[in-house]
Amino acid sequence: MRALTLLLSLGLLAGCTPDPLGRSPGEIAAERKSCDVDGGRWLPGGITAAKMCFRTPADAGKTCQRDSDCSGACMADTRTCSTAAPMFGCYAYLDDAGQKVEICVD
């Protein structure tokens, strides 16, 4: 019984932790609503695992030669525009000169 009470208490406390990005509950609710309206996905992202909106750019999958060809990033390995924004992790993209750049984003 004590273990169950402890687990329930920890679960309740987890809901009271501040947002890792410093957003107020009202700001989070507004962002989530906007995300839903835009057809985005509300998921944890980045090193903080803060909930945020991941959208599919309109030009996702389009062939590209440089970063400015895309609203997201021009992916170096496929030479196509990224399929999600924002992007986290390590990946290579083509800069505005068409040169491969490797980056890690947390």
ChimeraX attribute file (.defattr): number of C-alpha atoms within 10 A of each C-alpha:
attribute: neighborCount
match mode: 1-to-1
recipient: residues
	/A:1	6
	/A:2	7
	/A:3	8
	/A:4	9
	/A:5	10
	/A:6	11
	/A:7	12
	/A:8	12
	/A:9	11
	/A:10	11
	/A:11	11
	/A:12	11
	/A:13	10
	/A:14	10
	/A:15	9
	/A:16	8
	/A:17	8
	/A:18	11
	/A:19	15
	/A:20	11
	/A:21	12
	/A:22	10
	/A:23	12
	/A:24	11
	/A:25	11
	/A:26	9
	/A:27	11
	/A:28	16
	/A:29	12
	/A:30	12
	/A:31	17
	/A:32	19
	/A:33	15
	/A:34	13
	/A:35	17
	/A:36	14
	/A:37	9
	/A:38	12
	/A:39	13
	/A:40	19
	/A:41	16
	/A:42	17
	/A:43	12
	/A:44	13
	/A:45	17
	/A:46	14
	/A:47	11
	/A:48	11
	/A:49	13
	/A:50	15
	/A:51	18
	/A:52	19
	/A:53	23
	/A:54	19
	/A:55	18
	/A:56	18
	/A:57	18
	/A:58	14
	/A:59	16
	/A:60	18
	/A:61	17
	/A:62	14
	/A:63	16
	/A:64	21
	/A:65	20
	/A:66	22
	/A:67	23
	/A:68	16
	/A:69	18
	/A:70	21
	/A:71	14
	/A:72	20
	/A:73	26
	/A:74	30
	/A:75	25
	/A:76	23
	/A:77	11
	/A:78	13
	/A:79	19
	/A:80	23
	/A:81	28
	/A:82	26
	/A:83	20
	/A:84	18
	/A:85	16
	/A:86	17
	/A:87	18
	/A:88	14
	/A:89	11
	/A:90	10
	/A:91	14
	/A:92	17
	/A:93	24
	/A:94	24
	/A:95	19
	/A:96	13
	/A:97	10
	/A:98	16
	/A:99	14
	/A:100	17
	/A:101	12
	/A:102	12
	/A:103	11
	/A:104	10
	/A:105	11
	/A:106	11
